[in-house]
Amino acid sequence: MPKLTIHIDQVKCVGAGSCVLAAPEVFDQREEDGIVILLMENPPEHLTASVKKAARLCPALAIILEEK
């Protein structure tokens, strides 16, 4: 199974919070402006589906997934 690595473009992030709703174990938001905070760059395999959903839901396309 490929290993998933998550990259975040905080400049693109609009603070919609879709990622936090889809994968709260992996994403959070800064208190002051709602910009995404990555809690884990390489999530365990059981979170892959929710991380991929978060990337699909992101209106700013600020979540970049890399599978190795």
N, CA, C and O atoms as a GROMACS GRO file, in nm:
protein
  272
    1MET      N    1   0.086  -0.119   0.000
    1MET     CA    2   0.000   0.000   0.000
    1MET      C    3   0.090   0.124   0.000
    1MET      O    4   0.183   0.133   0.080
    2PRO      N    5   0.062   0.220  -0.089
    2PRO     CA    6   0.143   0.343  -0.094
    2PRO      C    7   0.126   0.426   0.034
    2PRO      O    8   0.020   0.427   0.096
    3LYS      N    9   0.233   0.495   0.070
    3LYS     CA   10   0.230   0.583   0.186
    3LYS      C   11   0.182   0.721   0.141
    3LYS      O   12   0.227   0.774   0.040
    4LEU      N   13   0.091   0.778   0.218
    4LEU     CA   14   0.033   0.907   0.185
    4LEU      C   15   0.106   1.018   0.260
    4LEU      O   16   0.125   1.010   0.382
    5THR      N   17   0.147   1.121   0.186
    5THR     CA   18   0.207   1.240   0.246
    5THR      C   19   0.119   1.359   0.209
    5THR      O   20   0.077   1.374   0.094
    6ILE      N   21   0.091   1.443   0.308
    6ILE     CA   22   0.004   1.559   0.287
    6ILE      C   23   0.089   1.686   0.288
    6ILE      O   24   0.176   1.704   0.372
    7HIS      N   25   0.061   1.772   0.190
    7HIS     CA   26   0.124   1.904   0.184
    7HIS      C   27   0.010   2.007   0.186
    7HIS      O   28  -0.095   1.984   0.127
    8ILE      N   29   0.033   2.116   0.254
    8ILE     CA   30  -0.068   2.222   0.265
    8ILE      C   31  -0.012   2.351   0.206
    8ILE      O   32   0.102   2.388   0.232
    9ASP      N   33  -0.094   2.419   0.128
    9ASP     CA   34  -0.060   2.553   0.079
    9ASP      C   35  -0.144   2.652   0.159
    9ASP      O   36  -0.258   2.681   0.124
   10GLN      N   37  -0.086   2.702   0.267
   10GLN     CA   38  -0.160   2.793   0.355
   10GLN      C   39  -0.196   2.925   0.288
   10GLN      O   40  -0.289   2.993   0.329
   11VAL      N   41  -0.122   2.962   0.185
   11VAL     CA   42  -0.152   3.085   0.112
   11VAL      C   43  -0.285   3.071   0.036
   11VAL      O   44  -0.362   3.166   0.027
   12LYS      N   45  -0.310   2.952  -0.017
   12LYS     CA   46  -0.434   2.927  -0.091
   12LYS      C   47  -0.555   2.909   0.001
   12LYS      O   48  -0.668   2.938  -0.038
   13CYS      N   49  -0.531   2.861   0.122
   13CYS     CA   50  -0.640   2.825   0.214
   13CYS      C   51  -0.731   2.945   0.240
   13CYS      O   52  -0.684   3.056   0.267
   14VAL      N   53  -0.862   2.920   0.233
   14VAL     CA   54  -0.961   3.026   0.258
   14VAL      C   55  -1.033   3.007   0.392
   14VAL      O   56  -1.123   3.084   0.425
   15GLY      N   57  -0.993   2.906   0.467
   15GLY     CA   58  -1.050   2.886   0.600
   15GLY      C   59  -1.192   2.831   0.603
   15GLY      O   60  -1.266   2.855   0.698
   16ALA      N   61  -1.230   2.758   0.499
   16ALA     CA   62  -1.366   2.704   0.491
   16ALA      C   63  -1.392   2.596   0.597
   16ALA      O   64  -1.506   2.580   0.642
   17GLY      N   65  -1.289   2.524   0.637
   17GLY     CA   66  -1.305   2.423   0.742
   17GLY      C   67  -1.353   2.287   0.694
   17GLY      O   68  -1.376   2.199   0.776
   18SER      N   69  -1.368   2.268   0.564
   18SER     CA   70  -1.413   2.140   0.511
   18SER      C   71  -1.319   2.027   0.548
   18SER      O   72  -1.363   1.915   0.576
   19CYS      N   73  -1.191   2.055   0.550
   19CYS     CA   74  -1.092   1.952   0.582
   19CYS      C   75  -1.106   1.906   0.727
   19CYS      O   76  -1.093   1.787   0.756
   20VAL      N   77  -1.133   1.998   0.817
   20VAL     CA   78  -1.147   1.964   0.959
   20VAL      C   79  -1.271   1.877   0.980
   20VAL      O   80  -1.269   1.784   1.060
   21LEU      N   81  -1.377   1.908   0.909
   21LEU     CA   82  -1.499   1.827   0.920
   21LEU      C   83  -1.477   1.687   0.864
   21LEU      O   84  -1.530   1.590   0.920
   22ALA      N   85  -1.401   1.676   0.756
   22ALA     CA   86  -1.378   1.545   0.692
   22ALA      C   87  -1.276   1.460   0.766
   22ALA      O   88  -1.290   1.338   0.772
   23ALA      N   89  -1.172   1.523   0.820
   23ALA     CA   90  -1.064   1.449   0.885
   23ALA      C   91  -1.009   1.526   1.005
   23ALA      O   92  -0.898   1.580   0.998
   24PRO      N   93  -1.085   1.532   1.114
   24PRO     CA   94  -1.042   1.612   1.230
   24PRO      C   95  -0.917   1.560   1.299
   24PRO      O   96  -0.854   1.634   1.374
   25GLU      N   97  -0.881   1.435   1.275
   25GLU     CA   98  -0.759   1.381   1.334
   25GLU      C   99  -0.634   1.433   1.264
   25GLU      O  100  -0.524   1.429   1.319
   26VAL      N  101  -0.652   1.484   1.141
   26VAL     CA  102  -0.539   1.523   1.056
   26VAL      C  103  -0.530   1.674   1.038
   26VAL      O  104  -0.420   1.728   1.022
   27PHE      N  105  -0.643   1.742   1.040
   27PHE     CA  106  -0.646   1.886   1.013
   27PHE      C  107  -0.710   1.963   1.128
   27PHE      O  108  -0.799   1.914   1.197
   28ASP      N  109  -0.661   2.085   1.148
   28ASP     CA  110  -0.721   2.178   1.244
   28ASP      C  111  -0.715   2.316   1.179
   28ASP      O  112  -0.666   2.330   1.066
   29GLN      N  113  -0.764   2.417   1.248
   29GLN     CA  114  -0.762   2.554   1.196
   29GLN      C  115  -0.705   2.649   1.300
   29GLN      O  116  -0.725   2.633   1.420
   30ARG      N  117  -0.631   2.749   1.250
   30ARG     CA  118  -0.580   2.853   1.340
   30ARG      C  119  -0.698   2.931   1.398
   30ARG      O  120  -0.794   2.962   1.328
   31GLU      N  121  -0.688   2.962   1.522
   31GLU     CA  122  -0.794   3.033   1.593
   31GLU      C  123  -0.820   3.172   1.532
   31GLU      O  124  -0.935   3.212   1.516
   32GLU      N  125  -0.714   3.243   1.498
   32GLU     CA  126  -0.729   3.383   1.456
   32GLU      C  127  -0.786   3.403   1.316
   32GLU      O  128  -0.854   3.503   1.292
   33ASP      N  129  -0.761   3.310   1.224
   33ASP     CA  130  -0.809   3.333   1.087
   33ASP      C  131  -0.865   3.210   1.017
   33ASP      O  132  -0.907   3.219   0.902
   34GLY      N  133  -0.867   3.095   1.084
   34GLY     CA  134  -0.926   2.975   1.024
   34GLY      C  135  -0.839   2.901   0.925
   34GLY      O  136  -0.882   2.801   0.868
   35ILE      N  137  -0.716   2.948   0.903
   35ILE     CA  138  -0.626   2.883   0.808
   35ILE      C  139  -0.590   2.743   0.860
   35ILE      O  140  -0.571   2.723   0.980
   36VAL      N  141  -0.582   2.649   0.768
   36VAL     CA  142  -0.559   2.509   0.803
   36VAL      C  143  -0.425   2.488   0.874
   36VAL      O  144  -0.325   2.552   0.842
   37ILE      N  145  -0.427   2.396   0.970
   37ILE     CA  146  -0.307   2.348   1.039
   37ILE      C  147  -0.302   2.198   1.016
   37ILE      O  148  -0.400   2.127   1.041
   38LEU      N  149  -0.190   2.149   0.970
   38LEU     CA  150  -0.172   2.007   0.946
   38LEU      C  151  -0.123   1.942   1.075
   38LEU      O  152  -0.018   1.979   1.128
   39LEU      N  153  -0.199   1.847   1.126
   39LEU     CA  154  -0.164   1.779   1.251
   39LEU      C  155  -0.074   1.658   1.229
   39LEU      O  156   0.004   1.622   1.317
   40MET      N  157  -0.084   1.596   1.112
   40MET     CA  158   0.005   1.485   1.080
   40MET      C  159   0.029   1.479   0.929
   40MET      O  160  -0.065   1.473   0.850
   41GLU      N  161   0.156   1.481   0.892
   41GLU     CA  162   0.196   1.482   0.752
   41GLU      C  163   0.178   1.346   0.686
   41GLU      O  164   0.147   1.337   0.567
   42ASN      N  165   0.198   1.240   0.762
   42ASN     CA  166   0.187   1.103   0.711
   42ASN      C  167   0.086   1.027   0.796
   42ASN      O  168   0.124   0.955   0.888
   43PRO      N  169  -0.044   1.043   0.765
   43PRO     CA  170  -0.147   0.978   0.846
   43PRO      C  171  -0.145   0.825   0.830
   43PRO      O  172  -0.102   0.774   0.727
   44PRO      N  173  -0.192   0.754   0.932
   44PRO     CA  174  -0.201   0.608   0.920
   44PRO      C  175  -0.302   0.569   0.812
   44PRO      O  176  -0.390   0.646   0.774
   45GLU      N  177  -0.286   0.449   0.765
   45GLU     CA  178  -0.365   0.400   0.652
   45GLU      C  179  -0.516   0.409   0.675
   45GLU      O  180  -0.591   0.435   0.581
   46HIS      N  181  -0.561   0.388   0.798
   46HIS     CA  182  -0.705   0.390   0.823
   46HIS      C  183  -0.767   0.530   0.807
   46HIS      O  184  -0.889   0.544   0.805
   47LEU      N  185  -0.684   0.634   0.794
   47LEU     CA  186  -0.736   0.770   0.772
   47LEU      C  187  -0.727   0.814   0.626
   47LEU      O  188  -0.768   0.925   0.593
   48THR      N  189  -0.675   0.730   0.540
   48THR     CA  190  -0.655   0.767   0.399
   48THR      C  191  -0.783   0.813   0.332
   48THR      O  192  -0.782   0.916   0.263
   49ALA      N  193  -0.891   0.741   0.349
   49ALA     CA  194  -1.017   0.778   0.283
   49ALA      C  195  -1.066   0.915   0.327
   49ALA      O  196  -1.110   0.994   0.244
   50SER      N  197  -1.060   0.944   0.458
   50SER     CA  198  -1.108   1.074   0.505
   50SER      C  199  -1.016   1.187   0.460
   50SER      O  200  -1.063   1.298   0.435
   51VAL      N  201  -0.885   1.161   0.451
   51VAL     CA  202  -0.792   1.263   0.402
   51VAL      C  203  -0.817   1.293   0.255
   51VAL      O  204  -0.816   1.409   0.214
   52LYS      N  205  -0.840   1.190   0.176
   52LYS     CA  206  -0.871   1.211   0.033
   52LYS      C  207  -1.002   1.287   0.016
   52LYS      O  208  -1.014   1.370  -0.074
   53LYS      N  209  -1.099   1.259   0.102
   53LYS     CA  210  -1.226   1.332   0.097
   53LYS      C  211  -1.202   1.479   0.130
   53LYS      O  212  -1.257   1.568   0.064
   54ALA      N  213  -1.120   1.505   0.231
   54ALA     CA  214  -1.089   1.643   0.269
   54ALA      C  215  -1.026   1.719   0.153
   54ALA      O  216  -1.059   1.835   0.128
   55ALA      N  217  -0.934   1.654   0.082
   55ALA     CA  218  -0.869   1.718  -0.033
   55ALA      C  219  -0.970   1.748  -0.143
   55ALA      O  220  -0.964   1.854  -0.206
   56ARG      N  221  -1.062   1.656  -0.166
   56ARG     CA  222  -1.166   1.677  -0.269
   56ARG      C  223  -1.260   1.792  -0.231
   56ARG      O  224  -1.303   1.868  -0.317
   57LEU      N  225  -1.291   1.804  -0.103
   57LEU     CA  226  -1.386   1.906  -0.056
   57LEU      C  227  -1.326   2.045  -0.046
   57LEU      O  228  -1.400   2.144  -0.040
   58CYS      N  229  -1.195   2.055  -0.042
   58CYS     CA  230  -1.129   2.184  -0.023
   58CYS      C  231  -1.162   2.280  -0.139
   58CYS      O  232  -1.124   2.253  -0.253
   59PRO      N  233  -1.232   2.390  -0.111
   59PRO     CA  234  -1.271   2.482  -0.220
   59PRO      C  235  -1.152   2.556  -0.280
   59PRO      O  236  -1.160   2.604  -0.393
   60ALA      N  237  -1.042   2.566  -0.206
   60ALA     CA  238  -0.925   2.640  -0.255
   60ALA      C  239  -0.817   2.548  -0.311
   60ALA      O  240  -0.714   2.595  -0.359
   61LEU      N  241  -0.840   2.417  -0.306
   61LEU     CA  242  -0.741   2.318  -0.352
   61LEU      C  243  -0.608   2.339  -0.282
   61LEU      O  244  -0.502   2.334  -0.344
   62ALA      N  245  -0.615   2.362  -0.151
   62ALA     CA  246  -0.496   2.391  -0.072
   62ALA      C  247  -0.430   2.264  -0.015
   62ALA      O  248  -0.323   2.272   0.045
   63ILE      N  249  -0.495   2.149  -0.033
   63ILE     CA  250  -0.441   2.023   0.019
   63ILE      C  251  -0.386   1.943  -0.098
   63ILE      O  252  -0.458   1.910  -0.192
   64ILE      N  253  -0.257   1.914  -0.091
   64ILE     CA  254  -0.190   1.837  -0.197
   64ILE      C  255  -0.151   1.702  -0.139
   64ILE      O  256  -0.083   1.695  -0.036
   65LEU      N  257  -0.194   1.595  -0.204
   65LEU     CA  258  -0.165   1.460  -0.156
   65LEU      C  259  -0.060   1.397  -0.247
   65LEU      O  260  -0.065   1.409  -0.369
   66GLU      N  261   0.033   1.329  -0.184
   66GLU     CA  262   0.139   1.260  -0.256
   66GLU      C  263   0.143   1.116  -0.207
   66GLU      O  264   0.156   1.091  -0.087
   67GLU      N  265   0.132   1.023  -0.299
   67GLU     CA  266   0.140   0.882  -0.264
   67GLU      C  267   0.269   0.824  -0.314
   67GLU      O  268   0.302   0.836  -0.432
   68LYS      N  269   0.343   0.758  -0.222
   68LYS     CA  270   0.471   0.697  -0.259
   68LYS      C  271   0.466   0.550  -0.229
   68LYS      O  272   0.564   0.479  -0.252
   0.00000   0.00000   0.00000
